[in-house]
Amino acid sequence: MNTTPRRPLLPAGLRAPGRWAVLPAAVLAGAALGGGYGALKAPQYAATSYVIVVPAEKSDPAAALGFAQAYGRVATDIAVTGDAQVWAGVTADTLRRNVQAATSPDAPMISITAKAEKPAKAVSMADGVARALVLDSTHVASSTGVKVVQFSRATKPVAPVSPSAPLSALVGGCAGGLLGGLALLVRPKRAAARGEARHSRQAAASGAAPTAAVPAPAAAAHQPEAV
């Protein structure tokens, strides 16, 4: 009767009890790092102001959409060269890093979103950039045929947009668990590859040993037969 042993479902590296301790340790480490980051990092508040591009008299209405896209791309540059940093009470670098402008493909509207550690500061930054766009468009309205007008002022945010400490801990724990699982899967393969390489070297070393040559038997001398 053939009694062939069944192959194990898991590699020997994964069957070792000590290896599975890596996974919960990685989850706890990731959760601790994520929760600490969320607790220590200052919360960020976001405020959004809206402006709209309108055509002047005797101008092509379709041109407003194109100019809205153009103003959206250079919104922070116009704000820096204007008085937005003075109105918001921040530096030019702060405006470039914390203000984003977005445009719509269907309407000549621009949304200006500013982020800051204080709600009032985020509002002043968003409204300051919007005001800079309005003034700049007024100066060049005779050549562009359009102007930017304030559509909606920014409202003071009541809740931060940055992740809280529990959410950061959850994300960190998931990331740690993923990295720990990958380590469990990759490490046994490397150990098996090293073992196979070691066995190959041992087999090659044993097969290369010289063997003593066995001399061939000497041929018997030919003797004449007696008459």
N, C-alpha and C positions, 0 to 999 in steps of 0.2 A: 504494500500500500504506500503510495507516495505521500509523504508528510512534509511538503514544502512549507516552510514558515511563511506566514503572512507578513507582507511589508508594512511597516508602520505608516499611519496616515500623516504624521508630522515628522519633520526632520529631528535628528537627535538634539540639535541646538535649541529647538523650540520646546522639546519635551522636558528640558531641564527646568526644575521649579524656580531656580534663581533668576532665570531670564525674564520671567513674567513680572518680576518686581520693577522692571524698567518702565513699564507702561503706566502704572499708577504714580510712580515717582515723577515721570515726565508731565503727567496731567497736573499734579500738585504744583510743580515748579512753574509751569506755564500759567496756571491760575494765580499764583502768588505774584509773578512778574506783571501780569496784566492788571490785576487789582491794584497793585502798588502804583503802576503808571497812571491808572484812572484816578486814583486818590490824590496823587501829588500834582498832576497836571492841572493847571488853571482852566476852568470851564470857558468855553467859547460861545459867544452869542452872535447871531446873524440878524441883520436888518436889510430889507430890500426896498429900493426906491425905483419908480418906473417913470420913464420919459417916452414921449412919442414924437416922431418926425412927421411934420405936416408940410405940404407944398405951399409955396407962396402964391400970390395971385398970378394968373396966366402962366402957371408952371405945370409940367406934366405930373399928374398924380402918381404915375408908376415910378418916377424918380425918387419918391420918398422912401420906398422899400430899399433901393440900392444904397441911398445915403444912410439909412438906419444900420445896414450891415457895416458900412465903413465907419460910422461913429462908434459902433460896438467894438470894433477891433482896436481903436485908438482911444478908448474912453479913459483909461488910466493915464496915458501920456498927456491928453488934454488936461486932465485934472491936476497932474503934477506941474505942468507949465502954467496953469492958471492959479487961482487962489484957493483951491480945494484943501490943500494941506494947512492953510492958515485958518480956514473956517472950521476944519475938523480938529485942529490942534495936534496934528501928527506929522511925522516926517514923510518925505517923498518915498523912501524905501518901504515904510509901513503901508502906504497906499498901494504900492505895486504888489506887495506880498499878500495883502488881505482884502483886496477889492477885485471882484470879477464882474464882467459885463456879459450878458447873454442876449441874443437877438432871436426873433421869430422869423421863420421863412415865409409866413403868411401875412404878417402885419408889421408895419414900420414901428415897432415898439422895442425898447431896450430896457432890460431889467438890470439894476446895479445892486449887487449884494456885497455887503461889507461885514467882516467878522472882527470881533474884538473881545477882550476879556470883560468889558463892562457894556451893558445894554445901551446906555446913553452914548457911549463912544461909537458903537456900531451904527447908530442912527445918524450921528453927525457926519460920519465918514461917507455913508451912502448918499445922504442929502447933499453933502459938499461936492461929490463927484457929479451928481445930477445937475446941480446949479452951474458947475463949470461947463458942462456940455451945453446948457441953455445959453450961457453968455457967449461961448465960442461960436455957436451957430448963428447968433444974432450979428456978430461982427462980420461973418462971411455970407450972410443971407443973400446979398446982392449978386454974388457970383455963383452960389450953389442953387439958388431958387427954392431952398427949403429952410426950415428952422425947427429947432427942438424946443418942445414945451413940456413943462412938468405935468405928468399925468396922475401920479399918486406919490405922496410923500411916504417915507419909511415910518413904520410904527415900532414902538419900543417892544423888543422881545421879552417874553415872560419866562421862557425856559431855555436852557443852553442847548446847543446843537451838538456839542461834543459828547462822546459816550461816557456814561456814568461808570463808577468803580465796579458795580456788579456786572455790568455788561462787558467791561474790559476784562474782568476775571474770567467770564464765560468764554470769551474769544481766545484768551490766552490758554485756558485749559484745553480747548479744542485743538489749538495749534500744537500744544505740548503732547497731547495724545496722538496726533497724527505723526509727529516726529518720532515719538517713542515706538509706534507701530512700524514705521519704516525701518528704524534701527533693529527691531526684532527680526524683520524679514531679510534685511541685508546682511547682518552679521553672521548668521549660520552659513550663508552661501559663501562668504569669504573664508570662514573656517574650513568648510568642506573643500574649497579650492586649494587652500594651503595644504590640507591633508593629502589630496590627490597629487599635488606637486611633490610633496615629500616622498610618497610611495613611488612615484615615477623615478625620482633621483636614486632611491635605494635600489630599485629594480635595475636601473641602468648601471649602477656601480657593481652590483653582483654579477651581471651578465658580462661585464668587461674584464673580469678576472682572467688571467692567462691560464690555460690548461696545458699539462705536460703531454708532450707528444709520445705516443707509443711506438717504439721502433718496430718495423716490419720484420718478420722472421727471416733469417738468412737462408738463402737457397742452398740446398744440400749439394755437396761436391759430387760430380759425376765420376763414378768408378767403372772401369772396364769389367765386363763379365768374364768369369773364368771359363776356359775352354775345356 
